Amino acid sequence: MSVEENKVQQRRIYEEVINKGNLAIIPELIAPEYVFHNPLGLEAKGPEGFKQMVTMLRTAFPDIHCTIDDIFGEGDKTATRATLTCTFKGEMMGIPPTGRKATISGFLFAKWKDGKEVEAWESLDTLSFYQQLGISPPG
């Protein structure tokens, strides 16, 4: 797949899966060997793990919306800068909802193979996220 095709697939993950909750297309976008890394302690493996993570996020934040601010690619990798907005309305990792809204920026670096994401590293402004939601950071 070309860099442009990988960028299209990355957009689909944000726009169709995360924003709209279309879990049915996850096998088209996420490779069986997929691994997701994130500073919040979330980890997902394979399409099923990714589906569980998205379900957890959409349960905790039913109005979650990611806006892609920039997306770049080279070779088999993409880099995406995005802004996430959400309201904490459901339990997340044992933390009860506060009803508060948050807006945070983050980066996702992804590796692609045959049109599917095989590994992703996410970096978020987690301290600001926790402060806006009115919860204490772990640890």
Phi and psi in radians as a Rosetta constraint file:
Dihedral C 1 N 2 CA 2 C 2 CIRCULARHARMONIC -1.449 0.35
Dihedral N 2 CA 2 C 2 N 3 CIRCULARHARMONIC 2.907 0.35
Dihedral C 2 N 3 CA 3 C 3 CIRCULARHARMONIC -1.016 0.35
Dihedral N 3 CA 3 C 3 N 4 CIRCULARHARMONIC -0.755 0.35
Dihedral C 3 N 4 CA 4 C 4 CIRCULARHARMONIC -1.099 0.35
Dihedral N 4 CA 4 C 4 N 5 CIRCULARHARMONIC -0.677 0.35
Dihedral C 4 N 5 CA 5 C 5 CIRCULARHARMONIC -1.169 0.35
Dihedral N 5 CA 5 C 5 N 6 CIRCULARHARMONIC -0.677 0.35
Dihedral C 5 N 6 CA 6 C 6 CIRCULARHARMONIC -1.100 0.35
Dihedral N 6 CA 6 C 6 N 7 CIRCULARHARMONIC -0.698 0.35
Dihedral C 6 N 7 CA 7 C 7 CIRCULARHARMONIC -1.125 0.35
Dihedral N 7 CA 7 C 7 N 8 CIRCULARHARMONIC -0.671 0.35
Dihedral C 7 N 8 CA 8 C 8 CIRCULARHARMONIC -1.086 0.35
Dihedral N 8 CA 8 C 8 N 9 CIRCULARHARMONIC -0.766 0.35
Dihedral C 8 N 9 CA 9 C 9 CIRCULARHARMONIC -1.120 0.35
Dihedral N 9 CA 9 C 9 N 10 CIRCULARHARMONIC -0.679 0.35
Dihedral C 9 N 10 CA 10 C 10 CIRCULARHARMONIC -1.099 0.35
Dihedral N 10 CA 10 C 10 N 11 CIRCULARHARMONIC -0.744 0.35
Dihedral C 10 N 11 CA 11 C 11 CIRCULARHARMONIC -1.049 0.35
Dihedral N 11 CA 11 C 11 N 12 CIRCULARHARMONIC -0.697 0.35
Dihedral C 11 N 12 CA 12 C 12 CIRCULARHARMONIC -1.080 0.35
Dihedral N 12 CA 12 C 12 N 13 CIRCULARHARMONIC -0.680 0.35
Dihedral C 12 N 13 CA 13 C 13 CIRCULARHARMONIC -1.056 0.35
Dihedral N 13 CA 13 C 13 N 14 CIRCULARHARMONIC -0.846 0.35
Dihedral C 13 N 14 CA 14 C 14 CIRCULARHARMONIC -1.170 0.35
Dihedral N 14 CA 14 C 14 N 15 CIRCULARHARMONIC -0.908 0.35
Dihedral C 14 N 15 CA 15 C 15 CIRCULARHARMONIC -1.331 0.35
Dihedral N 15 CA 15 C 15 N 16 CIRCULARHARMONIC -0.751 0.35
Dihedral C 15 N 16 CA 16 C 16 CIRCULARHARMONIC -1.586 0.35
Dihedral N 16 CA 16 C 16 N 17 CIRCULARHARMONIC -0.723 0.35
Dihedral C 16 N 17 CA 17 C 17 CIRCULARHARMONIC -1.467 0.35
Dihedral N 17 CA 17 C 17 N 18 CIRCULARHARMONIC -1.000 0.35
Dihedral C 17 N 18 CA 18 C 18 CIRCULARHARMONIC -1.271 0.35
Dihedral N 18 CA 18 C 18 N 19 CIRCULARHARMONIC -0.898 0.35
Dihedral C 18 N 19 CA 19 C 19 CIRCULARHARMONIC -1.248 0.35
Dihedral N 19 CA 19 C 19 N 20 CIRCULARHARMONIC -0.728 0.35
Dihedral C 19 N 20 CA 20 C 20 CIRCULARHARMONIC -1.748 0.35
Dihedral N 20 CA 20 C 20 N 21 CIRCULARHARMONIC -0.244 0.35
Dihedral C 20 N 21 CA 21 C 21 CIRCULARHARMONIC 1.332 0.35
Dihedral N 21 CA 21 C 21 N 22 CIRCULARHARMONIC 0.421 0.35
Dihedral C 21 N 22 CA 22 C 22 CIRCULARHARMONIC -1.406 0.35
Dihedral N 22 CA 22 C 22 N 23 CIRCULARHARMONIC 1.506 0.35
Dihedral C 22 N 23 CA 23 C 23 CIRCULARHARMONIC -1.311 0.35
Dihedral N 23 CA 23 C 23 N 24 CIRCULARHARMONIC -0.355 0.35
Dihedral C 23 N 24 CA 24 C 24 CIRCULARHARMONIC -1.104 0.35
Dihedral N 24 CA 24 C 24 N 25 CIRCULARHARMONIC -0.460 0.35
Dihedral C 24 N 25 CA 25 C 25 CIRCULARHARMONIC -1.566 0.35
Dihedral N 25 CA 25 C 25 N 26 CIRCULARHARMONIC -0.018 0.35
Dihedral C 25 N 26 CA 26 C 26 CIRCULARHARMONIC -0.953 0.35
Dihedral N 26 CA 26 C 26 N 27 CIRCULARHARMONIC -0.768 0.35
Dihedral C 26 N 27 CA 27 C 27 CIRCULARHARMONIC -1.065 0.35
Dihedral N 27 CA 27 C 27 N 28 CIRCULARHARMONIC -0.395 0.35
Dihedral C 27 N 28 CA 28 C 28 CIRCULARHARMONIC -1.308 0.35
Dihedral N 28 CA 28 C 28 N 29 CIRCULARHARMONIC -0.387 0.35
Dihedral C 28 N 29 CA 29 C 29 CIRCULARHARMONIC -1.974 0.35
Dihedral N 29 CA 29 C 29 N 30 CIRCULARHARMONIC -0.418 0.35
Dihedral C 29 N 30 CA 30 C 30 CIRCULARHARMONIC -2.040 0.35
Dihedral N 30 CA 30 C 30 N 31 CIRCULARHARMONIC 2.186 0.35
Dihedral C 30 N 31 CA 31 C 31 CIRCULARHARMONIC -1.290 0.35
Dihedral N 31 CA 31 C 31 N 32 CIRCULARHARMONIC 2.678 0.35
Dihedral C 31 N 32 CA 32 C 32 CIRCULARHARMONIC -0.995 0.35
Dihedral N 32 CA 32 C 32 N 33 CIRCULARHARMONIC -0.558 0.35
Dihedral C 32 N 33 CA 33 C 33 CIRCULARHARMONIC -1.592 0.35
Dihedral N 33 CA 33 C 33 N 34 CIRCULARHARMONIC 0.188 0.35
Dihedral C 33 N 34 CA 34 C 34 CIRCULARHARMONIC -0.954 0.35
Dihedral N 34 CA 34 C 34 N 35 CIRCULARHARMONIC 2.437 0.35
Dihedral C 34 N 35 CA 35 C 35 CIRCULARHARMONIC -2.382 0.35
Dihedral N 35 CA 35 C 35 N 36 CIRCULARHARMONIC 2.300 0.35
Dihedral C 35 N 36 CA 36 C 36 CIRCULARHARMONIC -2.008 0.35
Dihedral N 36 CA 36 C 36 N 37 CIRCULARHARMONIC 2.320 0.35
Dihedral C 36 N 37 CA 37 C 37 CIRCULARHARMONIC -2.102 0.35
Dihedral N 37 CA 37 C 37 N 38 CIRCULARHARMONIC 2.428 0.35
Dihedral C 37 N 38 CA 38 C 38 CIRCULARHARMONIC -2.710 0.35
Dihedral N 38 CA 38 C 38 N 39 CIRCULARHARMONIC 2.556 0.35
Dihedral C 38 N 39 CA 39 C 39 CIRCULARHARMONIC -1.254 0.35
Dihedral N 39 CA 39 C 39 N 40 CIRCULARHARMONIC -0.209 0.35
Dihedral C 39 N 40 CA 40 C 40 CIRCULARHARMONIC -1.402 0.35
Dihedral N 40 CA 40 C 40 N 41 CIRCULARHARMONIC -0.050 0.35
Dihedral C 40 N 41 CA 41 C 41 CIRCULARHARMONIC 1.600 0.35
Dihedral N 41 CA 41 C 41 N 42 CIRCULARHARMONIC 0.055 0.35
Dihedral C 41 N 42 CA 42 C 42 CIRCULARHARMONIC -1.356 0.35
Dihedral N 42 CA 42 C 42 N 43 CIRCULARHARMONIC 2.397 0.35
Dihedral C 42 N 43 CA 43 C 43 CIRCULARHARMONIC -2.427 0.35
Dihedral N 43 CA 43 C 43 N 44 CIRCULARHARMONIC 2.425 0.35
Dihedral C 43 N 44 CA 44 C 44 CIRCULARHARMONIC -2.303 0.35
Dihedral N 44 CA 44 C 44 N 45 CIRCULARHARMONIC 2.470 0.35
Dihedral C 44 N 45 CA 45 C 45 CIRCULARHARMONIC -2.258 0.35
Dihedral N 45 CA 45 C 45 N 46 CIRCULARHARMONIC 2.240 0.35
Dihedral C 45 N 46 CA 46 C 46 CIRCULARHARMONIC 1.224 0.35
Dihedral N 46 CA 46 C 46 N 47 CIRCULARHARMONIC 3.030 0.35
Dihedral C 46 N 47 CA 47 C 47 CIRCULARHARMONIC -1.028 0.35
Dihedral N 47 CA 47 C 47 N 48 CIRCULARHARMONIC -0.675 0.35
Dihedral C 47 N 48 CA 48 C 48 CIRCULARHARMONIC -1.178 0.35
Dihedral N 48 CA 48 C 48 N 49 CIRCULARHARMONIC -0.710 0.35
Dihedral C 48 N 49 CA 49 C 49 CIRCULARHARMONIC -1.121 0.35
Dihedral N 49 CA 49 C 49 N 50 CIRCULARHARMONIC -0.683 0.35
Dihedral C 49 N 50 CA 50 C 50 CIRCULARHARMONIC -1.134 0.35
Dihedral N 50 CA 50 C 50 N 51 CIRCULARHARMONIC -0.739 0.35
Dihedral C 50 N 51 CA 51 C 51 CIRCULARHARMONIC -1.049 0.35
Dihedral N 51 CA 51 C 51 N 52 CIRCULARHARMONIC -0.777 0.35
Dihedral C 51 N 52 CA 52 C 52 CIRCULARHARMONIC -1.091 0.35
Dihedral N 52 CA 52 C 52 N 53 CIRCULARHARMONIC -0.701 0.35
Dihedral C 52 N 53 CA 53 C 53 CIRCULARHARMONIC -1.149 0.35
Dihedral N 53 CA 53 C 53 N 54 CIRCULARHARMONIC -0.796 0.35
Dihedral C 53 N 54 CA 54 C 54 CIRCULARHARMONIC -1.111 0.35
Dihedral N 54 CA 54 C 54 N 55 CIRCULARHARMONIC -0.705 0.35
Dihedral C 54 N 55 CA 55 C 55 CIRCULARHARMONIC -1.079 0.35
Dihedral N 55 CA 55 C 55 N 56 CIRCULARHARMONIC -0.758 0.35
Dihedral C 55 N 56 CA 56 C 56 CIRCULARHARMONIC -1.082 0.35
Dihedral N 56 CA 56 C 56 N 57 CIRCULARHARMONIC -0.778 0.35
Dihedral C 56 N 57 CA 57 C 57 CIRCULARHARMONIC -1.130 0.35
Dihedral N 57 CA 57 C 57 N 58 CIRCULARHARMONIC -0.764 0.35
Dihedral C 57 N 58 CA 58 C 58 CIRCULARHARMONIC -1.263 0.35
Dihedral N 58 CA 58 C 58 N 59 CIRCULARHARMONIC -0.399 0.35
Dihedral C 58 N 59 CA 59 C 59 CIRCULARHARMONIC -1.307 0.35
Dihedral N 59 CA 59 C 59 N 60 CIRCULARHARMONIC -0.783 0.35
Dihedral C 59 N 60 CA 60 C 60 CIRCULARHARMONIC -1.240 0.35
Dihedral N 60 CA 60 C 60 N 61 CIRCULARHARMONIC -0.615 0.35
Dihedral C 60 N 61 CA 61 C 61 CIRCULARHARMONIC -2.282 0.35
Dihedral N 61 CA 61 C 61 N 62 CIRCULARHARMONIC 1.336 0.35
Dihedral C 61 N 62 CA 62 C 62 CIRCULARHARMONIC -1.076 0.35
Dihedral N 62 CA 62 C 62 N 63 CIRCULARHARMONIC -0.391 0.35
Dihedral C 62 N 63 CA 63 C 63 CIRCULARHARMONIC -1.743 0.35
Dihedral N 63 CA 63 C 63 N 64 CIRCULARHARMONIC 0.310 0.35
Dihedral C 63 N 64 CA 64 C 64 CIRCULARHARMONIC -0.929 0.35
Dihedral N 64 CA 64 C 64 N 65 CIRCULARHARMONIC 2.392 0.35
Dihedral C 64 N 65 CA 65 C 65 CIRCULARHARMONIC -2.553 0.35
Dihedral N 65 CA 65 C 65 N 66 CIRCULARHARMONIC 2.192 0.35
Dihedral C 65 N 66 CA 66 C 66 CIRCULARHARMONIC -1.900 0.35
Dihedral N 66 CA 66 C 66 N 67 CIRCULARHARMONIC 2.230 0.35
Dihedral C 66 N 67 CA 67 C 67 CIRCULARHARMONIC -1.905 0.35
Dihedral N 67 CA 67 C 67 N 68 CIRCULARHARMONIC 2.180 0.35
Dihedral C 67 N 68 CA 68 C 68 CIRCULARHARMONIC -1.371 0.35
Dihedral N 68 CA 68 C 68 N 69 CIRCULARHARMONIC 2.083 0.35
Dihedral C 68 N 69 CA 69 C 69 CIRCULARHARMONIC -1.553 0.35
Dihedral N 69 CA 69 C 69 N 70 CIRCULARHARMONIC -0.676 0.35
Dihedral C 69 N 70 CA 70 C 70 CIRCULARHARMONIC -2.653 0.35
Dihedral N 70 CA 70 C 70 N 71 CIRCULARHARMONIC 2.585 0.35
Dihedral C 70 N 71 CA 71 C 71 CIRCULARHARMONIC -2.519 0.35
Dihedral N 71 CA 71 C 71 N 72 CIRCULARHARMONIC 2.288 0.35
Dihedral C 71 N 72 CA 72 C 72 CIRCULARHARMONIC -2.260 0.35
Dihedral N 72 CA 72 C 72 N 73 CIRCULARHARMONIC 2.773 0.35
Dihedral C 72 N 73 CA 73 C 73 CIRCULARHARMONIC -2.630 0.35
Dihedral N 73 CA 73 C 73 N 74 CIRCULARHARMONIC 2.665 0.35
Dihedral C 73 N 74 CA 74 C 74 CIRCULARHARMONIC -2.729 0.35
Dihedral N 74 CA 74 C 74 N 75 CIRCULARHARMONIC 2.309 0.35
Dihedral C 74 N 75 CA 75 C 75 CIRCULARHARMONIC 1.019 0.35
Dihedral N 75 CA 75 C 75 N 76 CIRCULARHARMONIC -2.174 0.35
Dihedral C 75 N 76 CA 76 C 76 CIRCULARHARMONIC -1.766 0.35
Dihedral N 76 CA 76 C 76 N 77 CIRCULARHARMONIC 0.365 0.35
Dihedral C 76 N 77 CA 77 C 77 CIRCULARHARMONIC -2.221 0.35
Dihedral N 77 CA 77 C 77 N 78 CIRCULARHARMONIC 2.617 0.35
Dihedral C 77 N 78 CA 78 C 78 CIRCULARHARMONIC -2.212 0.35
Dihedral N 78 CA 78 C 78 N 79 CIRCULARHARMONIC 2.662 0.35
Dihedral C 78 N 79 CA 79 C 79 CIRCULARHARMONIC -2.235 0.35
Dihedral N 79 CA 79 C 79 N 80 CIRCULARHARMONIC 2.201 0.35
Dihedral C 79 N 80 CA 80 C 80 CIRCULARHARMONIC -2.205 0.35
Dihedral N 80 CA 80 C 80 N 81 CIRCULARHARMONIC 2.309 0.35
Dihedral C 80 N 81 CA 81 C 81 CIRCULARHARMONIC -1.889 0.35
Dihedral N 81 CA 81 C 81 N 82 CIRCULARHARMONIC 2.224 0.35
Dihedral C 81 N 82 CA 82 C 82 CIRCULARHARMONIC -2.410 0.35
Dihedral N 82 CA 82 C 82 N 83 CIRCULARHARMONIC 2.776 0.35
Dihedral C 82 N 83 CA 83 C 83 CIRCULARHARMONIC -2.038 0.35
Dihedral N 83 CA 83 C 83 N 84 CIRCULARHARMONIC 2.261 0.35
Dihedral C 83 N 84 CA 84 C 84 CIRCULARHARMONIC -1.935 0.35
Dihedral N 84 CA 84 C 84 N 85 CIRCULARHARMONIC 2.318 0.35
Dihedral C 84 N 85 CA 85 C 85 CIRCULARHARMONIC -2.137 0.35
Dihedral N 85 CA 85 C 85 N 86 CIRCULARHARMONIC 2.525 0.35
Dihedral C 85 N 86 CA 86 C 86 CIRCULARHARMONIC -2.906 0.35
Dihedral N 86 CA 86 C 86 N 87 CIRCULARHARMONIC 2.887 0.35
Dihedral C 86 N 87 CA 87 C 87 CIRCULARHARMONIC -2.184 0.35
Dihedral N 87 CA 87 C 87 N 88 CIRCULARHARMONIC 2.271 0.35
Dihedral C 87 N 88 CA 88 C 88 CIRCULARHARMONIC -1.394 0.35
Dihedral N 88 CA 88 C 88 N 89 CIRCULARHARMONIC 1.627 0.35
Dihedral C 88 N 89 CA 89 C 89 CIRCULARHARMONIC -1.989 0.35
Dihedral N 89 CA 89 C 89 N 90 CIRCULARHARMONIC -0.125 0.35
Dihedral C 89 N 90 CA 90 C 90 CIRCULARHARMONIC -2.439 0.35
Dihedral N 90 CA 90 C 90 N 91 CIRCULARHARMONIC 2.816 0.35
Dihedral C 90 N 91 CA 91 C 91 CIRCULARHARMONIC -1.025 0.35
Dihedral N 91 CA 91 C 91 N 92 CIRCULARHARMONIC 2.475 0.35
Dihedral C 91 N 92 CA 92 C 92 CIRCULARHARMONIC -2.353 0.35
Dihedral N 92 CA 92 C 92 N 93 CIRCULARHARMONIC 2.031 0.35
Dihedral C 92 N 93 CA 93 C 93 CIRCULARHARMONIC 0.888 0.35
Dihedral N 93 CA 93 C 93 N 94 CIRCULARHARMONIC 0.746 0.35
Dihedral C 93 N 94 CA 94 C 94 CIRCULARHARMONIC 1.437 0.35
Dihedral N 94 CA 94 C 94 N 95 CIRCULARHARMONIC 0.011 0.35
Dihedral C 94 N 95 CA 95 C 95 CIRCULARHARMONIC -1.674 0.35
Dihedral N 95 CA 95 C 95 N 96 CIRCULARHARMONIC 2.172 0.35
Dihedral C 95 N 96 CA 96 C 96 CIRCULARHARMONIC -1.225 0.35
Dihedral N 96 CA 96 C 96 N 97 CIRCULARHARMONIC 2.607 0.35
Dihedral C 96 N 97 CA 97 C 97 CIRCULARHARMONIC -1.170 0.35
Dihedral N 97 CA 97 C 97 N 98 CIRCULARHARMONIC 2.589 0.35
Dihedral C 97 N 98 CA 98 C 98 CIRCULARHARMONIC -1.872 0.35
Dihedral N 98 CA 98 C 98 N 99 CIRCULARHARMONIC -0.234 0.35
Dihedral C 98 N 99 CA 99 C 99 CIRCULARHARMONIC 1.347 0.35
Dihedral N 99 CA 99 C 99 N 100 CIRCULARHARMONIC 0.060 0.35
Dihedral C 99 N 100 CA 100 C 100 CIRCULARHARMONIC -1.526 0.35
Dihedral N 100 CA 100 C 100 N 101 CIRCULARHARMONIC 2.690 0.35
Dihedral C 100 N 101 CA 101 C 101 CIRCULARHARMONIC -1.676 0.35
Dihedral N 101 CA 101 C 101 N 102 CIRCULARHARMONIC 2.678 0.35
Dihedral C 101 N 102 CA 102 C 102 CIRCULARHARMONIC -2.480 0.35
Dihedral N 102 CA 102 C 102 N 103 CIRCULARHARMONIC 2.583 0.35
Dihedral C 102 N 103 CA 103 C 103 CIRCULARHARMONIC -2.325 0.35
Dihedral N 103 CA 103 C 103 N 104 CIRCULARHARMONIC 2.121 0.35
Dihedral C 103 N 104 CA 104 C 104 CIRCULARHARMONIC -2.394 0.35
Dihedral N 104 CA 104 C 104 N 105 CIRCULARHARMONIC 2.733 0.35
Dihedral C 104 N 105 CA 105 C 105 CIRCULARHARMONIC -1.872 0.35
Dihedral N 105 CA 105 C 105 N 106 CIRCULARHARMONIC 2.695 0.35
Dihedral C 105 N 106 CA 106 C 106 CIRCULARHARMONIC -2.808 0.35
Dihedral N 106 CA 106 C 106 N 107 CIRCULARHARMONIC 3.033 0.35
Dihedral C 106 N 107 CA 107 C 107 CIRCULARHARMONIC -2.226 0.35
Dihedral N 107 CA 107 C 107 N 108 CIRCULARHARMONIC 2.535 0.35
Dihedral C 107 N 108 CA 108 C 108 CIRCULARHARMONIC -2.276 0.35
Dihedral N 108 CA 108 C 108 N 109 CIRCULARHARMONIC 2.179 0.35
Dihedral C 108 N 109 CA 109 C 109 CIRCULARHARMONIC -1.899 0.35
Dihedral N 109 CA 109 C 109 N 110 CIRCULARHARMONIC 2.177 0.35
Dihedral C 109 N 110 CA 110 C 110 CIRCULARHARMONIC -2.226 0.35
Dihedral N 110 CA 110 C 110 N 111 CIRCULARHARMONIC 2.578 0.35
Dihedral C 110 N 111 CA 111 C 111 CIRCULARHARMONIC -1.941 0.35
Dihedral N 111 CA 111 C 111 N 112 CIRCULARHARMONIC 2.415 0.35
Dihedral C 111 N 112 CA 112 C 112 CIRCULARHARMONIC -2.122 0.35
Dihedral N 112 CA 112 C 112 N 113 CIRCULARHARMONIC 2.587 0.35
Dihedral C 112 N 113 CA 113 C 113 CIRCULARHARMONIC -2.575 0.35
Dihedral N 113 CA 113 C 113 N 114 CIRCULARHARMONIC 2.181 0.35
Dihedral C 113 N 114 CA 114 C 114 CIRCULARHARMONIC 0.919 0.35
Dihedral N 114 CA 114 C 114 N 115 CIRCULARHARMONIC 0.691 0.35
Dihedral C 114 N 115 CA 115 C 115 CIRCULARHARMONIC 1.393 0.35
Dihedral N 115 CA 115 C 115 N 116 CIRCULARHARMONIC 0.144 0.35
Dihedral C 115 N 116 CA 116 C 116 CIRCULARHARMONIC -2.180 0.35
Dihedral N 116 CA 116 C 116 N 117 CIRCULARHARMONIC 2.515 0.35
Dihedral C 116 N 117 CA 117 C 117 CIRCULARHARMONIC -1.272 0.35
Dihedral N 117 CA 117 C 117 N 118 CIRCULARHARMONIC 2.252 0.35
Dihedral C 117 N 118 CA 118 C 118 CIRCULARHARMONIC -1.897 0.35
Dihedral N 118 CA 118 C 118 N 119 CIRCULARHARMONIC -0.420 0.35
Dihedral C 118 N 119 CA 119 C 119 CIRCULARHARMONIC -2.750 0.35
Dihedral N 119 CA 119 C 119 N 120 CIRCULARHARMONIC 2.527 0.35
Dihedral C 119 N 120 CA 120 C 120 CIRCULARHARMONIC -2.503 0.35
Dihedral N 120 CA 120 C 120 N 121 CIRCULARHARMONIC 2.488 0.35
Dihedral C 120 N 121 CA 121 C 121 CIRCULARHARMONIC -2.151 0.35
Dihedral N 121 CA 121 C 121 N 122 CIRCULARHARMONIC 2.137 0.35
Dihedral C 121 N 122 CA 122 C 122 CIRCULARHARMONIC -1.959 0.35
Dihedral N 122 CA 122 C 122 N 123 CIRCULARHARMONIC 2.451 0.35
Dihedral C 122 N 123 CA 123 C 123 CIRCULARHARMONIC -2.266 0.35
Dihedral N 123 CA 123 C 123 N 124 CIRCULARHARMONIC 2.152 0.35
Dihedral C 123 N 124 CA 124 C 124 CIRCULARHARMONIC -2.186 0.35
Dihedral N 124 CA 124 C 124 N 125 CIRCULARHARMONIC 2.801 0.35
Dihedral C 124 N 125 CA 125 C 125 CIRCULARHARMONIC -1.405 0.35
Dihedral N 125 CA 125 C 125 N 126 CIRCULARHARMONIC 1.314 0.35
Dihedral C 125 N 126 CA 126 C 126 CIRCULARHARMONIC -1.156 0.35
Dihedral N 126 CA 126 C 126 N 127 CIRCULARHARMONIC -0.634 0.35
Dihedral C 126 N 127 CA 127 C 127 CIRCULARHARMONIC -1.077 0.35
Dihedral N 127 CA 127 C 127 N 128 CIRCULARHARMONIC -0.831 0.35
Dihedral C 127 N 128 CA 128 C 128 CIRCULARHARMONIC -1.067 0.35
Dihedral N 128 CA 128 C 128 N 129 CIRCULARHARMONIC -0.694 0.35
Dihedral C 128 N 129 CA 129 C 129 CIRCULARHARMONIC -1.017 0.35
Dihedral N 129 CA 129 C 129 N 130 CIRCULARHARMONIC -0.908 0.35
Dihedral C 129 N 130 CA 130 C 130 CIRCULARHARMONIC -1.088 0.35
Dihedral N 130 CA 130 C 130 N 131 CIRCULARHARMONIC -0.751 0.35
Dihedral C 130 N 131 CA 131 C 131 CIRCULARHARMONIC -1.072 0.35
Dihedral N 131 CA 131 C 131 N 132 CIRCULARHARMONIC -0.787 0.35
Dihedral C 131 N 132 CA 132 C 132 CIRCULARHARMONIC -1.135 0.35
Dihedral N 132 CA 132 C 132 N 133 CIRCULARHARMONIC -0.584 0.35
Dihedral C 132 N 133 CA 133 C 133 CIRCULARHARMONIC -1.419 0.35
Dihedral N 133 CA 133 C 133 N 134 CIRCULARHARMONIC -0.195 0.35
Dihedral C 133 N 134 CA 134 C 134 CIRCULARHARMONIC 1.345 0.35
Dihedral N 134 CA 134 C 134 N 135 CIRCULARHARMONIC 0.567 0.35
Dihedral C 134 N 135 CA 135 C 135 CIRCULARHARMONIC -2.196 0.35
Dihedral N 135 CA 135 C 135 N 136 CIRCULARHARMONIC 2.744 0.35
Dihedral C 135 N 136 CA 136 C 136 CIRCULARHARMONIC -1.439 0.35
Dihedral N 136 CA 136 C 136 N 137 CIRCULARHARMONIC 2.399 0.35
Dihedral C 136 N 137 CA 137 C 137 CIRCULARHARMONIC -1.091 0.35
Dihedral N 137 CA 137 C 137 N 138 CIRCULARHARMONIC 2.581 0.35
Dihedral C 137 N 138 CA 138 C 138 CIRCULARHARMONIC -1.127 0.35
Dihedral N 138 CA 138 C 138 N 139 CIRCULARHARMONIC 2.688 0.35
